[in-house]
Amino acid sequence: MEIRITMDGTRHDTERRSLYKWLCDDRELRGIVEVAMVDSEPEEPDTDTMGSGFDTIAVVLNTALQLGGLAVAIAAWRQGHAPRSTMVIERDGVRITLPDGRLDDAEALLRALEDRDEDGEGRR
């Protein structure tokens, strides 16, 4: 399963790189999840313009059990870095928005991401 994380705000580039490094260095995630910077718009590039670059963090998990570790890592990063950017986390069309600097939505993030079955359908 793939989780995509984007950020929007005055410091989104700096914060995105910081979160990417944090996730790559996390002991609980290292070796069991794949973390990469990807382009959110993978269409054919226009030859007259420069691409937007790698603006999304993609996290590939093998099992739903790893979602807990990812949610804990994101919450720890947010607590330690006081982000100013809004974070959008997406899985299978479900988008969760964490407003800048707010931690109270991290638990909701985990619940929303876990509330999916193997076909991407909600369990309710």
C-alpha positions in Angstrom: 0.0 0.0 0.0 1.2 3.5 -0.8 0.8 6.6 1.4 1.5 10.0 -0.2 2.4 13.0 1.9 2.3 16.6 0.6 2.7 19.9 2.4 1.5 23.4 1.7 2.7 26.5 3.5 5.4 29.1 3.8 8.1 26.5 4.7 6.7 23.4 2.9 10.0 22.6 1.1 12.1 22.7 4.2 9.6 20.8 6.2 9.0 18.2 3.5 12.8 17.5 3.4 12.9 17.4 7.2 10.0 14.9 7.4 11.5 12.8 4.6 14.8 12.5 6.5 13.0 11.8 9.7 11.1 8.9 8.2 14.2 7.5 6.5 16.1 7.6 9.8 13.3 6.2 12.0 14.4 2.9 13.6 10.9 1.4 13.6 10.4 2.0 9.9 13.9 1.4 8.6 14.1 -1.8 6.6 10.3 -2.5 6.6 8.9 0.5 4.6 10.1 2.3 1.5 10.3 6.1 1.7 11.0 8.1 -1.5 10.6 11.7 -2.8 8.4 11.6 -5.9 6.8 14.1 -8.3 3.1 14.5 -7.6 2.5 15.1 -11.3 4.1 12.2 -13.2 2.7 13.3 -16.6 5.0 13.9 -19.5 7.0 17.0 -18.8 6.6 20.1 -21.0 9.8 20.6 -22.9 9.5 24.4 -22.5 9.2 24.5 -18.7 11.1 23.0 -15.8 9.3 20.3 -13.8 8.1 20.9 -10.3 10.6 18.4 -8.9 10.0 16.0 -6.1 7.3 17.5 -4.1 5.6 14.5 -2.5 6.8 11.9 0.0 5.7 8.4 -0.9 5.8 5.7 1.8 5.2 2.1 0.7 4.1 -0.3 3.4 3.8 -4.1 3.1 1.1 -4.5 5.8 -1.5 -2.4 7.5 0.3 -3.1 10.8 3.0 -0.7 9.7 0.5 2.2 9.6 0.8 2.5 13.4 4.6 3.0 13.1 4.1 5.5 10.4 1.5 7.5 12.3 3.8 7.5 15.4 6.7 8.7 13.4 4.7 11.5 11.8 3.3 12.6 15.2 6.8 12.6 16.7 8.1 14.7 13.8 5.3 17.2 14.2 5.8 17.4 17.9 9.5 18.0 17.6 9.5 20.4 14.6 6.4 22.6 15.2 5.5 22.6 11.5 4.0 25.7 9.9 2.8 23.9 6.8 -0.5 22.0 6.3 0.1 18.3 5.7 -2.1 16.2 3.5 -1.8 12.5 3.8 -3.5 10.3 1.2 -4.2 6.6 0.8 -6.5 5.0 -1.7 -8.3 8.2 -2.3 -8.8 9.0 1.4 -7.2 12.4 2.2 -6.5 13.5 5.7 -5.5 17.1 6.3 -3.4 18.0 9.3 -3.5 21.8 9.8 -0.2 23.6 10.5 1.1 23.1 14.0 -1.8 20.9 15.2 -1.1 17.5 16.8 -4.6 16.5 17.9 -5.4 15.1 14.4 -2.5 12.5 14.4 -4.7 9.9 16.1 -7.5 10.6 13.6 -5.0 10.1 10.9 -4.2 6.6 12.0 -7.9 5.7 12.4 -8.8 7.0 9.0 -5.9 5.2 7.3 -6.6 1.9 9.1 -10.3 2.0 8.3 -9.8 0.5 4.9 -9.9 -3.2 3.9 -7.6 -4.8 1.3 -9.8 -3.6 -1.6 -9.5 0.0 -0.5 -13.2 0.0 0.6 -14.2 1.4 4.0 -15.0 -1.2 6.6 -18.1 0.5 8.0 
